[in-house]
Amino acid sequence: MSDQSRAWPPEMDAADRVRHVALTRTTPQNAGWIAEEADVSRDTAAKYLDRMADQGDLEVVETADGTCYKPDDVTQFLREVRTLAEEQSVDELTNELRAIGDEIDSWKAAYDVESLEELRRSIGGKDLSSSDRRERLETIEEWEYNIQVREALQLAISLQSSLTRLDADPRIGEIGTGTFPQEG
């Protein structure tokens, strides 16, 4: 087992530790690796990982390391939308959308482009220095991230609107707990 076992809070059981390790990875990992990080046996990790995959929380992928697990992108995105809808008002979400729009507009002006694709094409310009290329590549990453956040914010506003029309409380779960009713 890894030294990680000393860092786990006593109230986190094996399932919680496996869930935490599996959902915080950015690259697919196999059950043995996750078991070591979560301080559980490989069989215990595999049991919880398979359950999480069946529930749609994880995606199973085959790699050179065998069967590996990674967070399901769609599930993670939808959880983020729900969290935004639960924890922020429509005004707060709208202000965030405005800030993203302002930032994108500033990049358009700074780089004299009309779109993300145009900024991407500009990377090949022969008059750019290597530091200018690096700066543009960093801006491209930030712009792509802003697009993802913008989509989540727009969906969160739609979710709140739909719940209001259904006469449901848009603040669905327990705010700040990070858990949802179906997780038990």
C-alpha positions, 0 to 999 in steps of 0.5 A: 500500500502507498503512503496515502493511507495516512492521509485518508480521513477516518470517516472515508470508507473504502468505497469513498476512497476508491470513488475519490481516487477514480474521479480525480484522475485526468488519465485512465488508471487500472484497478491495481493503481487505484487500489494502491492509492485508495489503500484498499485491495485490488479486488475491493477497488475492482468491485467499486470501479465496476459499480461506478462504471455501471452507474455511468460515473466512470468510462472503461478503456483498454490501454497498454496497462489493461482495463483502466478507468477514467471519469465519464466526461458527460457525467462530470459535465452534467454534475457541474451543470447541476452544481452551478444551478444549485449554488448560483442564482441566475444573476450570478450565472449571467454575470459569469457569462458576461465576464467570459464574453468580455474576456473572449472579446479582449482576446479577439481585439488583442490578436486581431481575430474573429474566432478561436479557429482564426487564432489557431491558424495564426499560430503558423504565422512566420512573423511570430516569435516562439514566445508569441506562439506560446502565448497564443497557445496558452490563450487557445487553451483558456478560450477552449476552457471558457467555451466549456464553462460557458456551455455549462453556465448556459445549461445551468440557467436553462435547468433553473428555468425549467425547474421554475416552470415545473414549480420545483426548487432550483436548489435541488440538493444540499448546497455545499455537501458535494453529494446528491440524493441518489448517492445515498 
